[in-house]
Amino acid sequence: MLYTSPNLLRTDSHDLETMLINSPAFNKVLAEFGSEEKIAQFNRDVRLVLLETGMSVGYLLWISKSDGLNLTLKGITFSKFIDEQTLQIDELKLIQEIKNKSQAYSLKDEDLRQQLNSKKSNNHDPWQICCGHHLVEILSFGLRKVLGSNKATDVEPNSLERSLRLAYEEIYFRQTQLYLDIRKWESNNQPFRVLRNDT
């Protein structure tokens, strides 16, 4: 069910992290932690690859919630189902990893795969399907080998998310729908202020 309230404002995409990744802050972080040479050899738009890979995980989370499957995605090991050279996902291995984490052995792989394919065929907005934390996990994995030469500890997801937040400039925020919605809320709820006047 979709809850609406004039006091509830939504992020432009799925969550804060997807907003950060969909901004120029992502390019700064990629340039800082990635290898220019490796990224050139990869020869694909890194942001699009993250989205394509992350969508399968996002759809499985959606299936779990809508069907009440209670699947656990927290703590899944992305290296078990993502190719370290291409960052492509092996959906069967993903399903098996989630089933193992969730101890949901009675679920049939083929059933989940069919549901996944059915959801994927509906052309939903990838920025709404993908969870930002998952995209950062995939980025972290890529920055260790195919996109960079970092130690796992140097590109740990929490520190990458921190770097994305630090790289996110005020000007990027001003270009979002969320910014416009906050300003509109302020004008409808004077004298309350959420943002500084100079923002």
C-alpha positions in Angstrom: 0.0 0.0 0.0 1.3 3.5 -0.8 1.0 5.9 2.1 0.6 9.5 1.2 0.9 12.6 3.4 1.7 16.2 2.7 4.4 15.9 5.3 6.0 12.8 3.7 8.5 13.6 0.9 10.1 11.0 -1.2 13.6 10.7 -2.5 13.9 11.0 -6.3 15.0 7.4 -6.6 14.8 4.3 -4.3 16.9 5.7 -1.5 19.6 8.2 -0.6 22.4 6.0 -1.9 20.8 5.6 -5.4 20.4 9.4 -5.5 24.2 9.7 -4.7 25.1 7.2 -7.4 22.8 8.9 -9.9 24.7 12.2 -9.3 28.1 13.6 -10.3 29.4 12.5 -6.9 29.6 8.9 -8.3 32.0 10.1 -11.0 34.3 11.6 -8.4 34.3 8.5 -6.2 35.0 6.3 -9.3 37.8 8.5 -10.4 39.3 8.5 -6.8 39.2 4.7 -6.2 39.1 3.3 -9.8 41.9 2.8 -12.2 41.6 5.0 -15.3 43.2 2.2 -17.4 41.0 -0.6 -16.1 37.8 1.5 -16.5 38.8 2.2 -20.1 39.4 -1.5 -20.7 36.0 -2.3 -19.0 34.5 -0.2 -21.8 31.0 0.0 -20.4 29.1 2.7 -18.5 29.9 1.6 -14.9 26.7 3.2 -13.5 24.6 1.2 -16.0 26.4 -2.0 -15.2 25.7 -1.5 -11.5 22.0 -0.9 -12.3 21.7 -4.0 -14.5 23.4 -6.2 -11.9 21.6 -4.7 -9.0 18.1 -5.0 -10.5 18.1 -8.8 -10.1 18.8 -8.4 -6.4 16.2 -5.6 -6.1 13.5 -7.7 -7.9 14.1 -10.6 -5.6 13.7 -8.3 -2.6 10.4 -7.1 -4.1 9.2 -10.7 -4.7 10.1 -11.6 -1.1 8.2 -8.7 0.3 5.1 -9.0 -2.0 4.9 -12.8 -1.5 5.8 -12.8 2.2 8.8 -15.1 1.6 10.9 -13.4 4.3 14.1 -13.9 2.4 17.2 -12.5 3.9 19.4 -10.3 1.7 21.3 -8.8 4.6 24.8 -10.2 4.6 24.7 -12.0 1.3 28.2 -12.4 -0.3 28.1 -10.7 -3.7 31.3 -12.4 -4.8 29.4 -15.7 -4.8 27.2 -14.7 -7.7 28.9 -11.8 -9.6 31.6 -12.3 -12.2 34.7 -10.4 -11.1 35.7 -9.6 -14.7 32.3 -8.4 -16.1 30.3 -7.6 -13.0 27.5 -9.7 -14.6 25.2 -11.6 -12.2 24.6 -15.3 -12.2 20.9 -15.3 -11.2 20.8 -19.0 -10.2 23.8 -18.5 -7.9 22.1 -15.3 -6.5 18.9 -17.3 -5.8 21.0 -20.1 -4.1 22.9 -17.6 -2.0 19.7 -15.9 -0.8 18.0 -19.2 -0.1 21.0 -20.4 1.9 21.2 -17.1 3.9 17.4 -17.3 4.5 17.4 -21.1 5.2 14.5 -21.2 2.7 15.5 -24.5 1.2 11.9 -25.5 0.3 11.7 -22.7 -2.3 12.3 -24.0 -5.8 15.1 -22.2 -7.7 13.1 -22.4 -11.0 10.0 -20.8 -9.4 12.0 -17.9 -8.1 13.7 -17.5 -11.5 10.4 -17.5 -13.3 9.1 -14.8 -10.9 12.3 -12.8 -11.4 12.0 -13.0 -15.2 8.3 -12.0 -15.0 9.1 -8.9 -13.0 12.0 -8.0 -15.3 9.8 -8.1 -18.3 7.7 -5.2 -17.0 10.4 -2.5 -17.7 10.3 -0.8 -14.2 12.5 2.1 -13.5 15.9 0.6 -12.4 16.5 3.6 -10.1 13.4 2.6 -8.2 14.1 -1.2 -8.2 17.7 -1.1 -7.1 18.7 -0.6 -3.5 21.6 1.8 -3.1 23.4 -0.4 -0.6 23.4 -3.3 -3.1 24.8 -1.0 -5.8 27.6 0.1 -3.5 28.4 -3.5 -2.6 28.7 -4.3 -6.4 30.9 -1.2 -6.9 33.1 -2.2 -3.9 33.5 -5.7 -5.5 34.4 -4.1 -8.9 36.9 -1.6 -7.5 39.0 -4.6 -6.1 39.7 -6.1 -9.5 38.0 -5.1 -12.8 37.7 -1.3 -12.1 40.6 -0.9 -9.7 43.3 -2.6 -7.6 42.1 -1.8 -4.1 42.2 -4.0 -1.1 38.8 -4.9 0.2 39.3 -2.8 3.3 40.1 0.3 1.3 36.8 0.1 -0.6 34.6 -1.3 2.1 30.9 -0.4 1.3 30.4 1.8 4.4 33.4 3.9 3.6 32.4 4.1 -0.1 29.0 5.4 1.0 30.7 8.0 3.2 32.8 9.0 0.2 29.7 9.4 -1.9 28.1 11.6 0.7 31.2 13.7 1.0 31.5 14.1 -2.8 27.8 15.1 -3.1 27.6 18.9 -3.5 24.8 21.3 -2.6 24.3 22.2 -6.3 23.5 18.5 -7.1 20.8 18.6 -4.4 19.3 21.8 -5.8 18.6 19.9 -9.1 16.5 17.2 -7.4 12.7 16.8 -7.2 13.2 16.3 -3.4 14.7 19.8 -3.1 11.7 21.3 -5.0 9.3 19.3 -2.8 11.0 20.6 0.4 10.8 24.2 -0.8 7.1 23.7 -1.7 6.5 22.2 1.8 8.2 25.2 3.4 6.0 27.6 1.5 2.9 25.7 2.5 3.9 25.4 6.2 5.3 28.8 7.1 7.1 29.7 9.3 8.8 26.3 9.4 12.1 25.9 7.6 13.9 22.7 6.6 16.7 24.2 4.5 18.8 27.3 5.1 17.7 30.3 3.1 20.9 30.4 1.1 20.5 26.7 0.0 
